[in-house]
């Protein structure tokens, strides 16, 4: 499944939908779409998706593959984004580091990912959910190292519940600093509960405990559920006992991306206990899956120092099934 490369945030996600109708927007409406002014080339670069139409009462999981514009390593210290309000998720990822190059252009993500084997090599380096605009700022002289010549998969998942077509747009500005001034680099990852079973008409809570395999300082933390999620909580885990809740979110639309200043100091062998509560008001069982009708329970963290071997290893769960990334 998706892992994270060091950019400003690893949000969450691996959600999908089904494309009922989509088309590139080149008509009069395209000229009226909001736009985000790109950075001066000396200060950064912009990643953007070609606008696409989502027809009324339809769900679209849409991917565009293109080359990132930076020609040398970029030390990214902050990110600004702009997208449609209510976007279920947007992610930027790559498979280039694994040696794979894809055919450029736009297509249904179901077509791009196929049997999901592509996701095994996929590195997610930025993600956002629900918020239409915002800025994510790393601490001074702390950066995400962004290599040159990356091929980007710009992915958007949107559910149009209205009776009118909606034109999707997505812009991400990456702002850089001089590499000679860098003092720290970030990395990140996520933990998932992929063994979810919520009987019809019932409310269920499941928890997961994970321990860091290396010392880290956590800068960002977020949680992800789908629409049946009613509460996402996180407690500290010292390897023996869990502490008081320090992260609590009852809005499944918003992953409540939280920055910690000072960072959370998490020694190796300690970590987190996170829990999801769902309320299934349907007449059928709901399980883990990639569509809006399925459910998820993902914990995402971004931390320093950068180390590609650092993970939060699942050691115990409420149902006894351990997630292995």
C-alpha positions as CSV (number, residue, x, y, z in Angstrom):
1,X,0.0,0.0,0.0
2,X,1.0,3.6,-0.2
3,X,4.0,4.8,1.9
4,X,5.3,8.3,2.3
5,X,8.2,10.2,0.9
6,X,9.4,13.3,2.8
7,X,7.4,16.3,1.8
8,X,5.3,18.4,4.1
9,X,2.6,16.0,5.0
10,X,1.5,12.5,4.7
11,X,-2.1,12.7,5.2
12,X,-4.0,9.5,4.9
13,X,-5.3,8.0,2.2
14,X,-6.0,5.3,-0.3
15,X,-9.6,6.0,-1.2
16,X,-11.3,5.3,-4.4
17,X,-14.6,5.7,-6.2
18,X,-16.1,4.9,-9.6
19,X,-16.0,7.3,-12.5
20,X,-19.5,7.8,-14.0
21,X,-18.7,10.7,-16.2
22,X,-15.7,13.0,-16.6
23,X,-14.2,15.3,-19.1
24,X,-11.4,17.9,-19.3
25,X,-12.9,21.4,-18.8
26,X,-11.9,23.7,-21.6
27,X,-15.2,25.6,-22.0
28,X,-16.2,29.1,-20.7
29,X,-16.6,27.8,-17.1
30,X,-12.9,27.0,-16.9
31,X,-11.9,30.6,-17.1
32,X,-13.9,31.4,-14.0
33,X,-12.3,28.7,-11.8
34,X,-10.2,29.9,-8.8
35,X,-6.5,29.8,-9.4
36,X,-3.5,29.8,-7.1
37,X,-0.6,32.0,-8.3
38,X,2.5,29.9,-8.6
39,X,5.7,30.8,-6.7
40,X,8.5,32.8,-8.3
41,X,10.9,30.1,-9.8
42,X,13.5,31.3,-7.3
43,X,11.2,30.5,-4.4
44,X,9.6,27.2,-5.4
45,X,7.3,25.6,-7.9
46,X,3.6,24.6,-8.5
47,X,2.0,21.2,-9.1
48,X,-1.5,21.4,-10.6
49,X,-4.2,19.1,-12.1
50,X,-5.9,19.9,-15.4
51,X,-9.6,20.8,-14.5
52,X,-12.0,18.0,-15.0
53,X,-15.9,17.8,-14.8
54,X,-17.8,15.6,-12.3
55,X,-21.3,15.0,-13.5
56,X,-24.3,15.4,-11.1
57,X,-24.9,12.7,-8.5
58,X,-21.6,10.9,-9.4
59,X,-18.3,9.9,-7.8
60,X,-15.0,10.5,-9.5
61,X,-11.6,9.0,-8.6
62,X,-9.3,10.8,-11.1
63,X,-5.6,10.7,-11.7
64,X,-3.3,12.8,-13.8
65,X,0.4,11.8,-14.4
66,X,2.9,14.5,-15.2
67,X,6.6,15.5,-14.5
68,X,7.4,17.7,-11.6
69,X,9.0,21.0,-12.8
70,X,12.0,21.1,-10.5
71,X,15.3,20.2,-12.1
72,X,17.4,19.9,-9.0
73,X,16.8,18.8,-5.4
74,X,14.3,21.1,-3.7
75,X,14.3,21.8,0.1
76,X,10.6,22.4,0.8
77,X,9.8,24.3,3.9
78,X,6.1,25.1,3.3
79,X,3.2,24.2,1.1
80,X,0.1,26.1,0.0
81,X,-2.9,24.4,-1.6
82,X,-6.2,25.3,-3.3
83,X,-8.9,22.8,-4.3
84,X,-12.7,22.3,-4.4
85,X,-14.5,22.6,-1.0
86,X,-15.6,19.2,0.1
87,X,-13.0,17.2,-1.8
88,X,-12.9,13.8,-0.1
89,X,-9.1,13.6,-0.7
90,X,-6.3,14.8,-2.8
91,X,-2.9,13.1,-2.9
92,X,0.4,13.6,-4.7
93,X,2.6,10.5,-5.1
94,X,5.2,9.0,-7.3
95,X,6.5,5.6,-8.4
96,X,9.6,7.0,-10.1
97,X,11.9,6.2,-7.2
98,X,11.1,2.5,-7.8
99,X,12.2,2.9,-11.4
100,X,8.7,2.9,-12.9
101,X,7.6,5.5,-15.4
102,X,3.9,5.8,-16.4
103,X,2.2,7.1,-19.5
104,X,1.5,10.8,-18.9
105,X,-2.0,12.1,-19.0
106,X,-5.4,11.9,-17.2
107,X,-7.5,8.8,-16.6
108,X,-9.7,7.0,-14.1
109,X,-7.6,5.9,-11.1
110,X,-9.2,2.5,-11.3
111,X,-7.7,2.1,-14.7
112,X,-4.3,3.5,-13.6
113,X,-4.0,1.3,-10.5
114,X,-5.6,-1.8,-12.1
115,X,-5.0,-4.8,-9.7
116,X,-3.4,-2.3,-7.1
117,X,0.1,-3.7,-7.7
118,X,1.2,-0.3,-8.7
119,X,0.4,0.9,-5.1
120,X,3.1,-1.4,-3.8
121,X,5.7,0.9,-5.2
122,X,3.8,4.1,-4.7
123,X,5.3,6.8,-2.4
124,X,2.8,9.5,-1.2
125,X,4.4,12.8,-0.5
126,X,1.5,15.1,0.1
127,X,-2.2,14.7,0.9
128,X,-5.1,16.8,2.0
129,X,-8.8,16.2,2.7
130,X,-11.9,18.4,2.9
131,X,-10.2,21.9,3.4
132,X,-10.4,24.0,0.3
133,X,-7.3,26.0,1.0
134,X,-4.5,26.2,3.5
135,X,-0.8,26.5,4.3
136,X,1.4,23.9,6.0
137,X,4.5,25.3,7.5
138,X,7.5,23.2,8.7
139,X,9.7,24.5,11.5
140,X,12.5,26.9,10.6
141,X,15.3,25.2,8.6
142,X,13.3,21.9,8.6
143,X,12.5,20.6,5.1
144,X,11.1,17.9,2.9
145,X,13.8,16.9,0.4
146,X,12.1,16.6,-3.0
147,X,14.3,15.0,-5.7
148,X,14.4,16.2,-9.3
149,X,12.8,14.4,-12.3
150,X,9.9,12.8,-10.3
151,X,6.8,11.8,-12.2
152,X,3.8,12.9,-10.2
153,X,0.5,11.1,-9.8
154,X,-2.0,13.9,-8.9
155,X,-5.0,12.1,-7.5
156,X,-8.4,13.5,-6.5
157,X,-11.5,11.8,-5.1
158,X,-14.7,13.8,-5.2
159,X,-18.4,12.9,-4.7
160,X,-20.8,15.3,-6.4
161,X,-24.1,15.2,-4.4
162,X,-25.6,18.1,-6.4
163,X,-27.8,18.3,-9.5
164,X,-25.2,20.4,-11.3
165,X,-21.8,19.5,-12.9
166,X,-18.8,20.4,-10.7
167,X,-15.4,21.3,-12.2
168,X,-12.6,20.0,-10.1
169,X,-9.3,21.9,-9.7
170,X,-6.3,21.3,-7.6
171,X,-3.1,23.4,-7.1
172,X,-0.2,22.8,-4.7
173,X,2.6,25.4,-4.3
174,X,5.9,24.2,-2.8
175,X,8.1,26.9,-1.3
176,X,11.8,26.2,-0.9
177,X,14.7,27.4,1.2
178,X,18.5,27.3,0.5
179,X,19.7,23.8,1.0
180,X,22.8,25.1,2.7
181,X,20.6,26.4,5.6
182,X,18.8,23.1,6.3
183,X,19.2,21.6,9.7
184,X,16.6,18.8,9.7
185,X,14.6,16.7,7.2
186,X,11.2,15.0,7.6
187,X,9.8,11.6,6.9
188,X,6.4,10.1,7.6
189,X,4.0,7.1,7.4
190,X,0.7,5.7,8.4
191,X,-0.8,2.8,10.2
192,X,-4.1,1.2,9.1
193,X,-6.8,-1.0,10.4
194,X,-7.6,-3.1,7.4
195,X,-9.7,-5.7,9.2
196,X,-12.9,-3.8,9.7
197,X,-16.3,-5.4,10.1
198,X,-19.3,-3.3,11.1
199,X,-22.6,-5.2,11.3
200,X,-25.8,-3.5,10.0
201,X,-27.4,-1.2,12.5
202,X,-24.5,-1.4,15.0
203,X,-21.9,0.9,16.5
204,X,-18.4,-0.5,16.7
205,X,-15.0,0.7,18.2
206,X,-11.7,-0.8,17.3
207,X,-8.2,0.2,18.5
208,X,-4.6,-0.3,17.4
209,X,-1.4,0.1,19.3
210,X,1.9,0.8,17.5
211,X,5.5,1.4,18.7
212,X,8.1,3.4,16.9
213,X,11.2,1.3,16.0
214,X,13.4,4.4,16.2
215,X,13.4,7.6,18.2
216,X,11.4,10.4,16.5
217,X,9.9,13.8,17.1
218,X,6.4,14.0,15.6
219,X,5.5,17.3,13.9
220,X,2.2,16.5,12.3
221,X,-0.5,13.9,13.2
222,X,-3.9,13.2,11.5
223,X,-6.6,10.5,11.4
224,X,-8.8,9.3,8.6
225,X,-12.2,7.6,8.5
226,X,-15.1,7.6,6.1
227,X,-18.7,8.8,6.6
228,X,-19.8,6.2,9.1
229,X,-16.9,7.2,11.4
230,X,-18.1,9.1,14.5
231,X,-14.9,9.4,16.5
232,X,-11.1,9.1,16.1
233,X,-9.0,9.2,19.2
234,X,-5.2,8.9,19.9
235,X,-3.6,8.2,23.3
236,X,0.1,7.9,24.1
237,X,1.4,4.3,24.5
238,X,4.5,3.7,26.6
239,X,4.9,0.0,25.7
240,X,2.8,-1.2,28.6
241,X,0.0,1.2,29.2
242,X,-2.0,3.8,27.3
243,X,-2.4,7.3,28.6
244,X,-5.1,10.0,28.3
245,X,-6.6,11.0,25.0
246,X,-4.6,13.9,23.4
247,X,-6.2,13.8,19.9
248,X,-10.0,13.6,19.5
249,X,-11.9,14.2,16.3
250,X,-15.6,13.6,15.7
251,X,-15.7,15.0,12.1
252,X,-14.9,12.3,9.5
253,X,-14.8,15.0,6.7
254,X,-11.8,16.6,8.4
255,X,-8.6,14.5,9.3
256,X,-7.8,17.3,11.8
257,X,-4.2,17.6,10.7
258,X,-2.5,18.8,13.9
259,X,0.9,20.4,14.2
260,X,2.8,20.0,17.4
261,X,5.2,22.8,18.5
262,X,7.3,21.7,20.3
263,X,7.2,18.3,18.6
264,X,6.0,15.1,20.4
265,X,9.1,13.3,21.5
266,X,8.5,9.5,20.9
267,X,11.3,7.2,22.0
268,X,11.7,3.9,20.3
269,X,9.5,1.2,22.0
270,X,6.7,3.7,22.7
271,X,4.1,5.1,20.4
272,X,0.3,5.5,20.1
273,X,-3.0,3.8,20.7
274,X,-5.5,5.0,18.2
275,X,-9.2,4.1,18.0
276,X,-12.1,4.5,15.5
277,X,-15.8,4.4,16.3
278,X,-18.3,3.8,13.5
279,X,-22.1,3.9,13.4
280,X,-23.5,1.7,10.6
281,X,-27.0,2.9,10.0
282,X,-27.4,0.9,6.8
283,X,-29.0,-2.6,6.4
284,X,-25.8,-4.2,5.3
285,X,-22.4,-5.0,6.8
286,X,-19.6,-2.4,6.2
287,X,-16.0,-3.5,5.9
288,X,-12.6,-2.0,5.0
289,X,-12.3,-0.7,1.4
290,X,-11.4,2.1,-1.0
291,X,-14.8,3.5,-1.9
292,X,-16.9,6.1,-0.1
293,X,-19.3,3.3,1.0
294,X,-16.5,1.4,2.7
295,X,-14.7,2.3,5.9
296,X,-11.1,3.1,7.0
297,X,-9.2,3.8,10.2
298,X,-5.8,5.3,9.4
299,X,-3.3,7.1,11.7
300,X,-0.8,9.3,9.8
301,X,2.3,10.9,11.3
302,X,5.2,13.2,10.0
303,X,8.4,13.3,12.0
304,X,12.1,14.1,12.2
305,X,14.8,12.9,11.7
306,X,14.3,11.6,8.2
307,X,14.9,7.8,8.1
308,X,13.3,5.6,5.5
309,X,13.5,2.6,8.0
310,X,11.4,4.3,10.7
311,X,7.9,2.9,11.1
312,X,5.3,2.6,13.9
313,X,5.1,-1.2,14.2
314,X,1.7,-2.6,15.2
315,X,2.0,-4.7,18.3
316,X,-1.6,-5.2,19.5
317,X,-5.1,-4.6,18.2
318,X,-8.6,-5.0,19.6
319,X,-9.4,-7.9,17.1
320,X,-5.9,-9.5,17.2
321,X,-5.1,-8.8,13.5
322,X,-1.8,-6.9,13.1
323,X,-1.3,-4.5,10.2
324,X,2.0,-4.9,8.3
325,X,2.8,-1.9,6.0
